[in-house]
């Protein structure tokens, strides 16, 4: 029998600017190794020319990746290894995506001079939705940047004086553990539930400044129960871990919004910690609020995970082994 030849392609890509070539390759060709791992091709650098060989579709993705990354570098974008990973994912999903439109959408510069930008097409969609709509639901697995990007947008809007207050809210629901009776007053008892919001806030803003704004009530971090009976005007409100709200809690929260308010609701419907007899308010909201003008739903997947490289694989493994069960954060 005649052997069937495997598809194979070899293409070349060269750049005149040696600094662009150096940054594309990375230290000790570290970026090239990432591209090889992400796409399955082989990359060889000779002088200012990259030779790419392998499966034809992946070769095309890699060539597009080199050209798109080169445009970022020429525009002054500091290219990191993580950017190469995210860029490879984006172009593998959509070879016609424009990395410049995504990576150069500067959302915020943190107190540590870290530039917050989208790292996937879905994150870009999320940021654009927050800019355009008054209520945005960001729904998807852990590590997709739902809360972090919402926090960046909140601080950015506050500093640009688009809102007068930032209000960060979380339901006080234990994640699979019974913590018992916590010591201290009411604020001290609920503080552990709110710690992730404080962490994100302090990543955006100098600790002392954030503390002063919290003391003045300009920034408020509170359990969801504290929202009852209030009207939130000129505020950027984030409801985190919304999968752990009940129907009544979700309705209560959404009806707190006043004039000039913007709300972002984040949640992961695979990590519901409510008792089985209490349906999630987020699941219900996904069903009954679709199509209302001014409300937008953005759905993330494990492909949008921007934490450690293993997080995607961990999420996939749990989805494969226990598709009908929740997983811990």
C-alpha positions as CSV (number, residue, x, y, z in Angstrom):
1,X,0.0,0.0,0.0
2,X,1.1,3.5,-0.7
3,X,1.9,5.7,2.3
4,X,-0.2,8.8,2.8
5,X,2.0,11.8,3.0
6,X,1.5,14.0,6.1
7,X,0.7,17.6,5.5
8,X,3.8,19.7,6.0
9,X,4.6,23.3,5.3
10,X,7.7,25.5,5.7
11,X,7.5,29.3,5.6
12,X,9.8,32.2,6.3
13,X,9.3,35.6,8.0
14,X,12.0,38.3,8.3
15,X,12.2,41.7,10.0
16,X,14.7,44.4,9.2
17,X,14.8,45.8,12.8
18,X,17.1,43.6,14.8
19,X,15.6,44.8,18.1
20,X,12.2,43.6,16.9
21,X,13.7,40.2,16.1
22,X,15.4,40.1,19.5
23,X,12.2,40.8,21.4
24,X,10.2,38.4,19.3
25,X,12.7,35.6,20.1
26,X,12.9,36.4,23.8
27,X,15.8,35.8,26.1
28,X,17.5,32.6,25.0
29,X,14.7,32.1,22.4
30,X,12.2,31.7,25.3
31,X,9.4,33.2,23.2
32,X,10.1,30.8,20.3
33,X,9.8,27.9,22.7
34,X,6.4,29.1,23.9
35,X,5.2,29.5,20.3
36,X,6.3,26.0,19.5
37,X,4.5,24.6,22.5
38,X,1.3,26.6,21.9
39,X,1.1,25.8,18.1
40,X,3.0,22.6,17.6
41,X,5.3,24.0,15.0
42,X,9.1,24.2,14.8
43,X,10.7,27.6,14.7
44,X,14.3,28.3,13.7
45,X,16.0,31.7,13.9
46,X,18.8,32.5,11.5
47,X,19.9,36.1,11.5
48,X,16.8,38.2,11.1
49,X,14.7,35.4,9.6
50,X,12.4,33.0,11.3
51,X,11.7,29.7,9.6
52,X,8.5,28.0,10.6
53,X,7.6,24.5,9.7
54,X,4.8,22.1,10.6
55,X,1.1,21.6,10.1
56,X,0.0,24.1,7.5
57,X,-2.8,25.8,9.5
58,X,-0.5,26.1,12.5
59,X,2.3,27.5,10.4
60,X,-0.2,30.2,9.2
61,X,-1.1,31.0,12.8
62,X,2.5,31.3,13.8
63,X,3.4,33.6,10.9
64,X,0.4,35.8,11.7
65,X,1.6,35.7,15.3
66,X,5.1,37.0,14.5
67,X,3.7,39.8,12.3
68,X,1.1,40.9,14.9
69,X,3.6,40.8,17.8
70,X,6.1,42.7,15.7
71,X,3.5,45.5,15.3
72,X,3.0,45.6,19.0
73,X,6.8,45.9,19.6
74,X,7.2,48.6,17.0
75,X,4.5,50.6,18.8
76,X,6.5,50.4,22.1
77,X,4.6,47.6,23.7
78,X,6.8,45.7,26.2
79,X,6.4,42.0,25.2
80,X,6.4,39.5,28.0
81,X,6.2,35.7,27.9
82,X,2.6,35.7,29.1
83,X,1.7,38.0,26.2
84,X,3.0,35.4,23.8
85,X,0.9,32.8,25.4
86,X,-2.3,34.9,25.3
87,X,-1.6,36.0,21.7
88,X,-1.1,32.4,20.6
89,X,-4.5,31.5,22.1
90,X,-6.2,34.4,20.5
91,X,-4.9,33.8,17.0
92,X,-5.5,30.0,17.3
93,X,-9.2,30.8,17.9
94,X,-9.4,33.7,15.4
95,X,-6.4,34.1,13.0
96,X,-7.9,37.5,11.8
97,X,-7.8,39.0,15.3
98,X,-5.9,42.3,15.7
99,X,-3.7,42.0,18.7
100,X,-3.0,45.7,18.7
101,X,-6.8,46.4,19.3
102,X,-6.8,44.1,22.3
103,X,-3.4,44.5,24.0
104,X,-3.2,48.3,23.4
105,X,-6.6,49.0,25.0
106,X,-5.1,50.5,28.2
107,X,-7.7,50.1,30.9
108,X,-5.7,51.4,33.9
109,X,-2.2,51.9,35.3
110,X,-1.9,50.5,38.8
111,X,0.0,52.2,41.7
112,X,2.8,49.8,40.9
113,X,3.0,51.1,37.4
114,X,1.5,47.9,36.0
115,X,-0.6,48.4,32.9
116,X,-3.9,46.6,32.9
117,X,-5.0,45.6,29.4
118,X,-7.3,42.8,28.0
119,X,-5.5,39.6,27.3
120,X,-8.2,37.9,25.2
121,X,-10.9,38.8,22.8
122,X,-13.5,38.0,25.5
123,X,-11.8,40.3,28.0
124,X,-11.8,43.0,25.3
125,X,-15.5,42.4,24.8
126,X,-16.0,42.6,28.6
127,X,-14.2,45.9,28.9
128,X,-16.1,47.4,26.0
129,X,-19.4,46.2,27.5
130,X,-18.6,47.9,30.9
131,X,-17.9,51.1,29.0
132,X,-21.2,50.9,27.1
133,X,-23.8,49.4,29.4
134,X,-25.0,50.3,32.9
135,X,-25.3,46.7,34.0
136,X,-22.8,44.0,32.9
137,X,-22.7,40.4,33.9
138,X,-19.3,38.7,33.6
139,X,-19.9,34.9,33.9
140,X,-17.2,32.3,33.7
141,X,-14.6,30.1,35.5
142,X,-12.0,31.2,38.0
143,X,-9.0,33.1,36.6
144,X,-10.6,34.8,33.6
145,X,-10.1,38.3,35.0
146,X,-13.8,39.1,35.7
147,X,-13.3,40.8,39.1
148,X,-9.8,42.2,38.4
149,X,-10.8,44.0,35.2
150,X,-14.1,45.2,36.8
151,X,-12.0,46.6,39.7
152,X,-9.6,48.3,37.2
153,X,-12.6,49.9,35.4
154,X,-14.1,51.0,38.7
155,X,-10.9,52.8,39.9
156,X,-10.4,54.3,36.5
157,X,-13.9,55.7,36.4
158,X,-13.5,57.1,39.9
159,X,-10.2,58.8,39.1
160,X,-11.7,60.2,36.0
161,X,-14.6,61.6,38.1
162,X,-17.2,59.6,36.2
163,X,-18.5,58.3,39.5
164,X,-18.2,59.6,43.1
165,X,-18.0,56.3,44.9
166,X,-16.9,52.7,44.5
167,X,-18.9,50.0,46.2
168,X,-17.6,46.4,46.3
169,X,-20.0,43.8,47.5
170,X,-19.9,40.0,48.1
171,X,-22.3,37.5,49.6
172,X,-21.0,36.1,52.9
173,X,-21.2,32.4,51.9
174,X,-18.7,29.8,53.0
175,X,-17.0,27.9,50.2
176,X,-17.5,24.4,51.3
177,X,-16.1,24.9,54.8
178,X,-17.9,25.5,58.1
179,X,-15.9,28.2,59.8
180,X,-17.9,28.2,62.9
181,X,-18.3,31.3,65.1
182,X,-15.7,33.9,64.1
183,X,-14.4,36.2,66.7
184,X,-14.8,40.0,66.8
185,X,-17.5,42.5,65.9
186,X,-19.7,42.3,62.8
187,X,-17.1,44.0,60.6
188,X,-14.4,41.6,61.7
189,X,-16.7,38.5,61.2
190,X,-17.4,39.3,57.6
191,X,-14.0,40.6,56.7
192,X,-12.6,37.2,55.6
193,X,-15.3,36.9,53.0
194,X,-14.3,40.3,51.6
195,X,-10.6,39.8,51.5
196,X,-10.4,39.0,47.8
197,X,-12.0,42.4,47.0
198,X,-9.5,44.2,49.2
199,X,-6.6,42.3,47.5
200,X,-7.8,43.4,44.1
201,X,-8.3,47.0,45.3
202,X,-4.8,47.2,46.8
203,X,-3.4,45.9,43.6
204,X,-4.9,48.9,41.8
205,X,-4.3,51.7,44.3
206,X,-1.7,52.7,46.9
207,X,-2.5,51.0,50.2
208,X,-2.6,54.3,52.2
209,X,-4.7,56.1,49.7
210,X,-7.2,53.2,49.5
211,X,-7.3,53.1,53.3
212,X,-8.1,56.8,53.5
213,X,-10.9,56.5,50.9
214,X,-12.4,53.6,52.7
215,X,-12.3,55.5,56.0
216,X,-14.1,58.4,54.3
217,X,-16.7,56.0,52.8
218,X,-15.7,56.9,49.2
219,X,-14.7,53.3,48.7
220,X,-16.9,50.8,50.5
221,X,-16.3,47.1,50.8
222,X,-19.3,45.3,52.3
223,X,-21.3,42.1,52.5
224,X,-24.3,42.0,50.2
225,X,-26.7,42.1,53.2
226,X,-25.6,45.7,53.9
227,X,-27.1,46.9,50.6
228,X,-30.7,46.4,51.7
229,X,-32.8,49.6,51.7
230,X,-30.1,51.8,50.1
231,X,-30.1,53.8,46.8
232,X,-26.7,53.9,45.1
233,X,-26.3,57.1,43.1
234,X,-23.2,58.1,41.1
235,X,-21.5,54.8,42.1
236,X,-19.5,52.0,40.4
237,X,-20.8,48.9,42.1
238,X,-19.3,45.4,41.8
239,X,-21.1,42.3,43.0
240,X,-18.5,39.5,43.2
241,X,-19.3,35.8,43.6
242,X,-22.8,36.4,42.4
243,X,-23.5,32.7,41.9
244,X,-23.9,32.6,45.7
245,X,-26.7,35.1,45.8
246,X,-30.3,33.9,46.2
247,X,-33.1,35.1,44.0
248,X,-34.2,37.7,46.5
249,X,-30.6,38.9,47.1
250,X,-30.0,39.4,43.4
251,X,-33.2,41.3,42.9
252,X,-32.5,43.4,46.0
253,X,-29.0,44.3,44.7
254,X,-30.1,45.2,41.1
255,X,-32.9,47.4,42.4
256,X,-30.4,49.4,44.5
257,X,-29.0,51.2,41.5
258,X,-29.7,54.9,41.4
259,X,-28.9,57.8,39.0
260,X,-25.5,57.7,37.4
261,X,-24.7,54.2,38.8
262,X,-22.9,51.4,36.9
263,X,-22.9,47.8,38.1
264,X,-20.8,44.8,37.2
265,X,-21.9,41.4,38.4
266,X,-19.4,38.6,38.3
267,X,-19.8,34.9,39.0
268,X,-18.9,31.4,38.2
269,X,-21.9,29.1,37.9
270,X,-19.7,26.0,38.4
271,X,-18.8,27.1,42.0
272,X,-22.2,27.6,43.7
273,X,-21.9,27.2,47.4
274,X,-25.5,27.7,48.3
275,X,-27.5,24.8,50.0
276,X,-29.1,22.6,47.4
277,X,-32.6,23.8,48.2
278,X,-31.6,27.4,47.4
279,X,-31.4,28.1,43.6
280,X,-28.7,30.6,42.5
281,X,-29.9,34.2,41.9
282,X,-27.3,34.5,39.1
283,X,-28.7,31.5,37.2
284,X,-32.2,33.0,37.4
285,X,-30.9,36.4,36.3
286,X,-29.2,34.8,33.3
287,X,-32.6,33.5,32.3
288,X,-35.0,36.3,33.0
289,X,-32.9,39.5,32.3
290,X,-31.7,38.5,28.7
291,X,-32.8,41.1,26.2
292,X,-33.3,44.0,28.5
293,X,-31.9,47.2,27.0
294,X,-28.9,48.5,29.0
295,X,-28.0,45.0,30.4
296,X,-25.2,43.0,28.8
297,X,-24.0,39.4,29.5
298,X,-20.4,38.4,28.7
299,X,-19.6,34.7,29.0
300,X,-16.0,33.6,29.6
301,X,-14.6,30.1,29.1
302,X,-11.5,28.2,30.3
303,X,-9.7,29.5,27.2
304,X,-9.8,33.0,28.8
305,X,-8.0,32.0,31.9
306,X,-5.1,34.3,32.7
307,X,-3.7,32.8,35.8
308,X,-1.0,30.1,36.0
309,X,-0.7,28.0,32.9
310,X,-2.0,25.0,34.8
311,X,-5.3,26.6,35.8
312,X,-6.8,25.9,32.3
313,X,-5.8,22.3,32.5
314,X,-7.2,22.0,36.1
315,X,-10.5,23.4,35.1
316,X,-10.7,21.1,32.1
317,X,-9.8,18.1,34.2
318,X,-12.6,18.9,36.7
319,X,-15.1,19.5,33.9
320,X,-14.2,16.1,32.4
321,X,-14.3,14.1,35.6
322,X,-17.2,15.8,37.5
323,X,-19.3,17.7,34.9
324,X,-22.2,18.0,37.3
325,X,-20.4,19.0,40.4
326,X,-19.0,22.3,41.7
327,X,-15.2,22.8,42.2
328,X,-13.5,24.9,44.8
329,X,-11.7,28.1,44.0
